[in-house]
Amino acid sequence: MIEQQLLDSVIHATEEKGLDEALIAYLRSQHPGVHFTCCSDDDIAANARAVVEREAFAVYLVNSNSHCSVLTNDLNAASGIVLAYVAEV
């Protein structure tokens, strides 16, 4: 389960620090037990819906409860967060 407060904190940190590997390492150190992934928004399935979209990044939730990880928009089912950078056009 990902709490709204955690999601808000991750969004704020990403807006403040910028999305890079240093941020992912920071988030992992601050929130042990939560899986964080960074990728390009282009790597996310076209039909997936971000839970948050900003100009420079999008946030997706991951449910890893079964043997395969899947994207979800359900905070109660989520076990991880994907931060996807949006390429400048």
C-alpha positions in Angstrom: 0.0 0.0 0.0 1.3 3.4 -0.9 -0.2 6.2 1.3 -1.2 9.5 -0.3 1.2 11.3 2.0 4.1 9.2 0.6 3.0 9.9 -2.9 2.8 13.6 -2.2 6.3 13.6 -0.7 7.7 11.8 -3.7 6.1 14.3 -6.1 7.4 17.2 -4.1 11.0 15.8 -3.9 10.9 15.1 -7.7 9.7 18.7 -8.4 12.4 20.1 -6.1 15.4 17.9 -6.9 14.7 16.8 -10.5 14.4 13.3 -11.7 17.7 11.4 -11.9 19.4 8.4 -10.3 20.5 10.5 -7.3 16.8 11.2 -6.6 15.9 7.5 -6.9 18.8 6.6 -4.5 17.5 9.3 -2.1 13.9 8.0 -2.2 15.1 4.4 -1.7 17.1 5.5 1.4 14.1 7.5 2.8 11.5 4.8 2.1 12.9 1.3 2.6 10.4 -1.3 1.5 9.0 0.8 -1.3 10.3 -0.1 -4.8 11.2 2.9 -6.9 11.9 2.7 -10.6 13.0 5.4 -13.1 12.4 5.2 -16.8 11.3 7.2 -19.8 7.6 7.8 -20.2 8.0 6.4 -23.7 8.8 3.0 -22.0 5.4 2.9 -20.4 2.5 1.1 -22.2 0.5 3.5 -24.3 -2.8 2.6 -22.5 -1.4 3.1 -19.0 -2.7 6.1 -17.0 -0.3 8.1 -14.8 -1.6 8.9 -11.3 0.2 12.3 -11.6 1.5 14.1 -14.7 3.8 17.1 -14.6 5.6 18.8 -17.5 8.9 17.0 -16.8 7.7 13.7 -15.4 4.8 11.3 -14.8 4.1 9.0 -11.8 2.8 5.5 -12.1 2.0 3.0 -9.4 3.1 -0.7 -9.5 1.3 -3.7 -7.9 3.8 -6.5 -7.3 1.6 -8.7 -5.1 1.3 -11.5 -7.7 4.2 -13.1 -9.5 4.2 -10.4 -12.2 4.3 -6.6 -11.6 1.5 -4.6 -13.2 0.7 -0.9 -13.3 -2.2 0.2 -11.1 -4.0 3.4 -10.1 -5.1 1.9 -6.8 -3.0 3.2 -3.9 -4.2 0.3 -1.7 -2.8 -2.3 -4.1 0.4 -0.4 -5.0 3.8 -1.6 -3.7 6.0 0.6 -5.8 6.4 3.9 -7.7 7.6 4.5 -11.2 8.9 7.9 -12.0 8.9 8.4 -15.7 10.7 11.4 -17.3 9.0 13.1 -20.1 11.4 13.9 -23.0 11.4 17.5 -24.2 9.8 17.8 -27.7 
